Amino acid sequence: MILLDTPILSLAYRRKYRTDEAIPAEVIILRSLVDAHKPIMVPGIVIQEFLTGIREEAQFQKLQQIVMGFPVILATTPHHLEAARIANACRRAGVITSASDCLIAAIAIEQQAHLFTTDQDFVYMARHCPLRLFPNLALAK
Protein backbone atom coordinates (compact mmCIF):
# COMPACT_ATOMS: atom_id res chain seq x y z
CA MET A 1 0.00 0.00 0.00
CA ILE A 2 1.19 3.50 -0.83
CA LEU A 3 -0.15 6.62 0.86
CA LEU A 4 0.13 9.86 -1.11
CA ASP A 5 1.18 13.08 0.58
CA THR A 6 0.20 16.59 -0.48
CA PRO A 7 3.46 17.52 -2.28
CA ILE A 8 3.15 14.53 -4.62
CA LEU A 9 -0.44 15.37 -5.53
CA SER A 10 0.50 19.01 -6.01
CA LEU A 11 3.41 18.17 -8.29
CA ALA A 12 1.24 15.85 -10.34
CA TYR A 13 -2.05 17.75 -10.55
CA ARG A 14 -1.79 21.39 -9.45
CA ARG A 15 1.29 22.35 -11.41
CA LYS A 16 1.26 22.91 -15.15
CA TYR A 17 4.45 21.94 -16.98
CA ARG A 18 5.63 23.67 -20.14
CA THR A 19 6.44 21.45 -23.10
CA ASP A 20 10.14 22.32 -22.75
CA GLU A 21 10.15 21.61 -19.00
CA ALA A 22 11.16 18.27 -17.53
CA ILE A 23 8.44 16.45 -15.63
CA PRO A 24 9.63 15.62 -12.10
CA ALA A 25 10.56 12.01 -11.42
CA GLU A 26 7.92 11.83 -8.69
CA VAL A 27 5.18 12.62 -11.22
CA ILE A 28 6.46 9.94 -13.57
CA ILE A 29 6.58 7.45 -10.69
CA LEU A 30 3.03 8.32 -9.60
CA ARG A 31 1.74 7.94 -13.16
CA SER A 32 3.39 4.54 -13.43
CA LEU A 33 1.89 3.43 -10.11
CA VAL A 34 -1.57 4.52 -11.24
CA ASP A 35 -1.16 2.88 -14.65
CA ALA A 36 -0.06 -0.36 -12.96
CA HIS A 37 -3.13 -0.22 -10.64
CA LYS A 38 -0.94 -0.32 -7.54
CA PRO A 39 -2.78 0.07 -4.22
CA ILE A 40 -2.76 3.80 -3.49
CA MET A 41 -4.72 5.71 -0.86
CA VAL A 42 -5.00 9.34 0.18
CA PRO A 43 -5.57 10.43 3.79
CA GLY A 44 -8.50 12.80 4.25
CA ILE A 45 -6.22 15.47 5.73
CA VAL A 46 -4.13 15.36 2.54
CA ILE A 47 -7.25 16.05 0.48
CA GLN A 48 -7.89 19.11 2.64
CA GLU A 49 -4.31 20.33 2.27
CA PHE A 50 -4.29 19.66 -1.48
CA LEU A 51 -7.50 21.61 -2.12
CA THR A 52 -6.73 24.50 0.23
CA GLY A 53 -5.81 27.78 -1.43
CA ILE A 54 -7.48 27.19 -4.78
CA ARG A 55 -9.11 30.43 -5.82
CA GLU A 56 -11.37 29.37 -8.67
CA GLU A 57 -14.30 27.06 -8.03
CA ALA A 58 -13.93 25.35 -11.43
CA GLN A 59 -10.32 24.47 -10.63
CA PHE A 60 -11.36 23.30 -7.16
CA GLN A 61 -14.01 21.02 -8.68
CA LYS A 62 -11.55 19.62 -11.23
CA LEU A 63 -8.92 18.84 -8.61
CA GLN A 64 -11.52 17.47 -6.20
CA GLN A 65 -12.67 15.03 -8.87
CA ILE A 66 -9.08 13.91 -9.49
CA VAL A 67 -8.18 13.38 -5.84
CA MET A 68 -11.48 11.67 -5.06
CA GLY A 69 -10.58 9.12 -7.74
CA PHE A 70 -8.19 7.63 -5.19
CA PRO A 71 -9.48 5.61 -2.23
CA VAL A 72 -9.65 7.88 0.81
CA ILE A 73 -8.79 6.89 4.36
CA LEU A 74 -10.21 9.01 7.14
CA ALA A 75 -8.51 9.38 10.49
CA THR A 76 -9.97 7.57 13.46
CA THR A 77 -9.43 8.11 17.17
CA PRO A 78 -6.56 5.57 17.27
CA HIS A 79 -4.86 7.50 14.44
CA HIS A 80 -5.07 10.71 16.45
CA LEU A 81 -3.68 8.98 19.54
CA GLU A 82 -0.77 7.55 17.53
CA ALA A 83 -0.17 10.98 15.97
CA ALA A 84 0.19 12.46 19.46
CA ARG A 85 2.65 9.70 20.40
CA ILE A 86 4.68 10.42 17.25
CA ALA A 87 4.69 14.16 17.98
CA ASN A 88 5.83 13.52 21.56
CA ALA A 89 8.61 11.13 20.49
CA CYS A 90 9.82 13.61 17.90
CA ARG A 91 9.68 16.53 20.31
CA ARG A 92 11.72 14.57 22.89
CA ALA A 93 14.33 14.08 20.16
CA GLY A 94 14.28 17.75 19.19
CA VAL A 95 12.40 17.20 15.92
CA ILE A 96 9.69 19.73 15.18
CA THR A 97 6.56 18.31 13.55
CA SER A 98 3.12 19.54 12.56
CA ALA A 99 -0.09 17.96 13.79
CA SER A 100 -1.17 17.15 10.23
CA ASP A 101 2.16 15.48 9.37
CA CYS A 102 1.98 13.36 12.52
CA LEU A 103 -1.55 12.33 11.58
CA ILE A 104 -0.45 11.37 8.06
CA ALA A 105 2.41 9.34 9.54
CA ALA A 106 0.07 7.61 12.00
CA ILE A 107 -2.29 6.60 9.19
CA ALA A 108 0.61 5.28 7.11
CA ILE A 109 1.92 3.26 10.06
CA GLU A 110 -1.50 1.80 10.88
CA GLN A 111 -2.09 0.88 7.23
CA GLN A 112 1.43 -0.61 6.99
CA ALA A 113 1.81 1.66 3.98
CA HIS A 114 4.74 3.49 2.49
CA LEU A 115 4.33 7.25 2.45
CA PHE A 116 5.09 8.82 -0.94
CA THR A 117 6.27 12.35 -0.27
CA THR A 118 8.95 14.89 -1.05
CA ASP A 119 8.61 16.50 2.38
CA GLN A 120 11.94 16.09 4.17
CA ASP A 121 10.21 16.53 7.54
CA PHE A 122 9.05 12.92 7.23
CA VAL A 123 12.65 11.74 6.86
CA TYR A 124 13.42 13.20 10.30
CA MET A 125 10.16 11.91 11.73
CA ALA A 126 10.81 8.37 10.47
CA ARG A 127 13.88 8.18 12.71
CA HIS A 128 11.59 8.25 15.76
CA CYS A 129 8.65 6.11 14.68
CA PRO A 130 8.06 3.10 12.41
CA LEU A 131 7.09 5.25 9.40
CA ARG A 132 8.12 3.72 6.07
CA LEU A 133 8.85 6.11 3.21
CA PHE A 134 8.28 5.22 -0.40
CA PRO A 135 11.58 5.13 -2.22
CA ASN A 136 11.87 8.09 -4.54
CA LEU A 137 14.56 10.35 -5.92
CA ALA A 138 13.69 13.40 -3.81
CA LEU A 139 14.37 11.56 -0.57
CA ALA A 140 17.66 10.22 -1.88
CA LYS A 141 19.08 13.75 -2.17
MOSULHU-V678616 format. One record per residue. N is the residue number from 0. PSI is psi in radians with two decimals (* if undefined). OMEGA is omega as a letter, one per 30 degrees, with the letter a starting at -180 (none if undefined). Layout:
BEGIN
N_PSI_OMEGA, N_PSI_OMEGA
END
This chain:
BEGIN
0_2.45_l, 1_2.26_l, 2_2.28_l, 3_2.40_l, 4_2.86_a, 5_-0.81_a, 6_-0.59_l, 7_-0.81_l, 8_-0.70_a, 9_-0.76_l, 10_-0.72_a, 11_-0.61_a, 12_-0.39_a, 13_-0.46_a, 14_2.43_l, 15_2.31_a, 16_2.34_l, 17_2.76_a, 18_-0.47_l, 19_0.11_a, 20_2.38_l, 21_2.40_l, 22_2.30_a, 23_2.57_a, 24_-0.64_a, 25_-0.62_l, 26_-0.74_l, 27_-0.74_l, 28_-0.82_l, 29_-0.79_l, 30_-0.72_a, 31_-0.63_l, 32_-0.76_l, 33_-0.81_a, 34_-0.58_a, 35_0.05_l, 36_0.68_l, 37_2.64_l, 38_1.95_a, 39_2.41_l, 40_2.81_l, 41_2.18_l, 42_2.55_l, 43_-0.68_a, 44_-0.54_l, 45_-0.66_l, 46_-0.79_l, 47_-0.83_l, 48_-0.77_a, 49_-0.68_a, 50_-0.16_a, 51_2.38_l, 52_0.06_l, 53_2.16_a, 54_-0.64_a, 55_2.32_a, 56_-0.67_a, 57_-0.73_l, 58_-0.72_l, 59_-0.84_a, 60_-0.73_a, 61_-0.85_a, 62_-0.60_l, 63_-0.77_l, 64_-0.72_l, 65_-0.93_a, 66_-0.54_l, 67_-0.09_l, 68_-0.28_l, 69_2.58_l, 70_2.43_a, 71_2.40_l, 72_2.17_a, 73_2.55_a, 74_2.49_l, 75_3.03_l, 76_-0.79_l, 77_-0.58_l, 78_-0.76_a, 79_-0.67_l, 80_-0.77_l, 81_-0.65_l, 82_-0.71_l, 83_-0.69_l, 84_-0.74_l, 85_-0.81_l, 86_-0.75_a, 87_-0.75_l, 88_-0.74_l, 89_-0.76_a, 90_-0.74_l, 91_-0.54_a, 92_0.05_l, 93_0.27_l, 94_2.16_l, 95_2.31_a, 96_2.87_l, 97_2.73_l, 98_-0.72_a, 99_-0.68_l, 100_-0.69_l, 101_-0.65_l, 102_-0.75_l, 103_-0.78_l, 104_-0.76_a, 105_-0.72_l, 106_-0.77_l, 107_-0.76_a, 108_-0.83_a, 109_-0.62_a, 110_-0.06_a, 111_0.74_a, 112_2.79_l, 113_2.34_l, 114_2.15_l, 115_1.91_a, 116_2.85_l, 117_0.06_a, 118_1.92_a, 119_-0.36_l, 120_-0.57_l, 121_-0.47_l, 122_-0.80_l, 123_-0.70_a, 124_-0.70_a, 125_-0.30_l, 126_-0.22_a, 127_0.16_l, 128_2.91_a, 129_0.60_l, 130_2.30_l, 131_2.24_a, 132_2.46_l, 133_2.28_l, 134_2.22_l, 135_2.87_a, 136_-0.60_a, 137_-0.62_a, 138_-0.29_a, 139_-0.20_a, 140_*_none
END
